[in-house]
Amino acid sequence: MNSKRHHSWRTLVTTVLATGALTMCMGGAALAATGFSARALATHAESALAAGHPGQARLDWERARLLAPRSPAVAAGLEKARAAGGVTEQPPVAWRRLASHLTSNEWAWIGVGGLACAAAALMAFGWGLARTARWAGLAGGGVVAALGLAMAIATAPPPDRAVVVTPASMARIAPFAQADAAFPVAEGAVVSVGRQHGDYTLITGPAGEGWVPSSAVETVVPHSGASPARAL
């Protein structure tokens, strides 16, 4: 019995620590690890907006939202940046709007708690505790774990999510300046970035795919090696 308990505890600790470590790679935790802070980003966003750069302001507010998703000031700043750039977007669906009140890191730790509960229930099977309590703990922990980890994935910002940071320009059908225009790109618009070719990056937005200068877009989650000193 003692060896069974020892093995159960070792399994529980290993599961919780391994899953907890994964949360450090998600959303705001990854951004915070680079040294960014919501306060510094908000200050820089206000300065950028006052200087007439809604794209940079939108980028700063998007990053600040990863660190402080429940901040009314951040939500208001995002609205101001979108309005200044003339960007209109569809509101998120209800479940995603509710889920965004927690960071992906917080959702992941909820999932870790569910895993711990389920693991404890599994240990109870070897200890002869009440059958109903064991199954209730296992089922409840499993549901919480699944919900938490699913929401962590859903709310984690995609690495290809980017903001247009230069004045309104034109995306082109090929990666060179003389190519035909594909569609206009508003400063402050959120797009997905794809492959690069020379000095151009392929972006995808509501209007389709097109090529823009790589300097025109910047990802919300900074690339590894990015520092606040360079970004701010």
C-alpha positions in Angstrom: 0.0 0.0 0.0 2.8 2.4 0.9 4.5 1.9 -2.5 1.2 2.5 -4.2 0.7 5.8 -2.3 4.2 6.8 -3.1 3.7 6.2 -6.8 0.4 8.1 -6.8 1.9 11.1 -5.1 4.8 11.1 -7.5 2.4 10.9 -10.5 0.4 13.8 -9.1 3.4 16.1 -8.4 4.9 15.3 -11.9 1.6 16.0 -13.7 1.0 19.3 -11.9 4.5 20.6 -12.3 4.7 19.6 -16.0 1.4 21.2 -16.8 2.2 24.3 -14.8 5.5 24.7 -16.7 3.5 24.8 -19.9 1.6 27.8 -18.7 4.7 29.9 -18.7 4.8 29.7 -22.5 1.4 31.1 -23.0 0.0 34.6 -23.5 0.8 37.3 -21.0 3.4 35.1 -19.2 5.5 34.9 -22.4 5.2 38.7 -22.8 6.0 39.4 -19.2 9.1 37.2 -19.4 10.5 39.7 -22.0 10.3 42.5 -19.4 7.3 44.3 -20.7 4.8 45.9 -18.2 1.2 47.0 -18.7 2.0 50.4 -17.2 4.9 51.1 -19.5 3.0 49.9 -22.5 0.0 52.1 -21.6 2.3 55.2 -21.2 3.9 54.5 -24.6 0.6 54.0 -26.3 -0.7 57.3 -25.1 2.4 59.0 -26.3 2.1 57.3 -29.7 -1.5 58.3 -30.1 -0.8 61.9 -29.2 1.9 61.9 -31.8 -0.5 60.6 -34.5 0.6 57.0 -34.6 -2.5 54.9 -34.0 -0.9 51.7 -35.3 1.9 51.8 -32.6 -0.7 52.7 -30.0 -2.9 49.8 -31.0 0.1 47.4 -30.8 1.0 48.7 -27.3 -2.6 48.4 -26.1 -2.9 44.9 -27.5 0.2 43.9 -25.6 -1.0 45.6 -22.5 -4.3 43.6 -22.7 -2.3 40.4 -22.5 -0.9 41.5 -19.2 -4.0 43.2 -17.8 -7.1 41.8 -19.6 -9.6 43.2 -17.0 -8.3 46.7 -17.0 -10.9 49.3 -18.1 -8.1 51.7 -19.0 -6.7 49.2 -21.5 -10.1 48.5 -23.0 -10.7 52.3 -23.4 -7.2 52.7 -24.9 -7.9 50.0 -27.5 -11.1 51.7 -28.5 -9.3 55.1 -28.9 -6.6 53.5 -31.0 -9.1 51.8 -33.3 -11.1 54.9 -33.7 -8.0 57.0 -34.5 -6.9 54.6 -37.2 -10.5 54.3 -38.6 -10.5 50.6 -38.0 -13.8 48.8 -37.7 -14.0 45.2 -36.5 -16.6 42.7 -35.7 -17.1 42.2 -31.9 -16.0 38.9 -30.5 -18.5 36.2 -29.9 -20.0 36.1 -26.4 -18.0 33.1 -25.1 -14.7 34.5 -26.3 -15.5 37.9 -24.7 -16.2 36.2 -21.4 -13.1 34.0 -21.6 -10.9 37.0 -22.3 -11.5 38.3 -18.7 -8.8 35.9 -17.7 -5.4 35.5 -19.2 -4.4 32.3 -20.9 -2.0 31.8 -18.1 -4.8 32.0 -15.5 -7.0 29.6 -17.5 -4.1 27.2 -17.6 -3.6 27.3 -13.9 -7.4 26.5 -13.5 -6.7 23.5 -15.7 -3.8 22.5 -13.5 -6.1 22.7 -10.4 -8.6 20.4 -12.2 -5.8 17.9 -13.0 -4.7 18.0 -9.3 -8.3 17.2 -8.3 -8.6 14.4 -10.8 -5.2 12.9 -9.7 -6.2 13.1 -6.0 -9.4 11.2 -6.9 -7.4 8.6 -8.7 -5.3 8.2 -5.5 -8.4 7.7 -3.5 -9.2 4.6 -5.5 -6.2 2.9 -3.8 -7.2 4.2 -0.4 -10.7 2.7 -0.3 -12.6 6.0 0.1 -16.3 6.4 -0.7 -17.0 5.3 -4.3 -19.3 8.3 -5.0 -16.7 10.8 -3.7 -14.0 9.2 -5.8 -16.0 9.3 -9.1 -17.3 12.8 -8.3 -13.7 14.1 -7.8 -12.5 12.4 -10.9 -15.3 13.7 -13.1 -15.3 17.2 -11.6 -11.5 17.5 -11.9 -11.5 16.2 -15.4 -14.2 18.8 -16.5 -12.3 21.7 -14.9 -9.0 20.5 -16.4 -10.5 20.2 -19.8 -12.3 23.6 -19.6 -9.2 25.4 -18.2 -6.7 24.0 -20.7 -9.1 24.5 -23.6 -9.7 28.1 -22.7 -6.0 28.7 -22.2 -5.4 27.6 -25.8 -8.4 29.6 -27.1 -7.3 32.8 -25.3 -3.5 32.5 -26.0 -2.6 35.0 -28.7 -1.5 33.4 -32.0 2.2 34.0 -32.8 1.2 35.3 -36.2 -1.3 37.9 -34.9 0.1 41.3 -35.9 -0.8 45.0 -36.1 -0.2 47.4 -39.0 2.1 50.1 -37.5 2.7 52.3 -40.5 0.3 54.9 -42.1 -2.4 53.5 -44.4 -1.0 51.9 -47.5 -1.7 49.3 -50.1 -1.1 45.5 -49.9 0.1 44.2 -53.2 -0.3 40.9 -55.1 3.4 40.2 -55.2 6.4 41.1 -52.9 7.7 44.1 -54.8 6.7 47.8 -55.0 5.6 47.8 -58.6 3.2 44.9 -58.2 -0.6 45.6 -58.6 -2.5 46.7 -55.6 -4.5 44.0 -53.8 -6.4 46.0 -51.1 -5.9 49.0 -48.8 -4.4 48.4 -45.3 -5.5 50.7 -42.5 -3.0 51.7 -39.8 -3.9 49.9 -36.6 -5.6 47.0 -38.4 -5.0 43.5 -37.0 -3.8 40.9 -39.5 -2.1 37.5 -39.6 1.5 37.4 -40.9 2.8 34.6 -43.1 6.0 34.0 -45.0 8.5 36.6 -45.9 10.2 37.3 -49.2 13.0 39.8 -49.2 11.7 43.0 -47.5 8.1 42.0 -47.8 5.7 39.9 -45.6 2.5 38.2 -46.7 -0.4 39.3 -44.5 -4.0 37.9 -44.3 -6.9 40.1 -43.3 -10.6 40.4 -43.9 -10.0 41.7 -47.4 -7.7 38.7 -48.3 -4.0 38.1 -48.8 -1.4 40.6 -49.9 2.2 41.6 -49.5 3.4 44.6 -47.4 6.8 45.9 -46.4 7.9 43.9 -43.3 8.5 47.1 -41.5 4.7 47.8 -41.8 3.6 45.0 -39.4 4.7 43.9 -36.0 3.5 40.8 -34.1 1.6 41.3 -30.8 3.7 38.7 -29.0 7.3 39.9 -29.6 9.8 37.6 -31.3 12.3 36.0 -29.0 15.1 38.4 -28.2 12.8 41.5 -28.3 13.3 43.8 -25.4 11.2 46.7 -24.0 14.1 49.0 -24.5 14.0 48.4 -28.3 10.2 48.2 -28.6 9.4 51.2 -26.4 
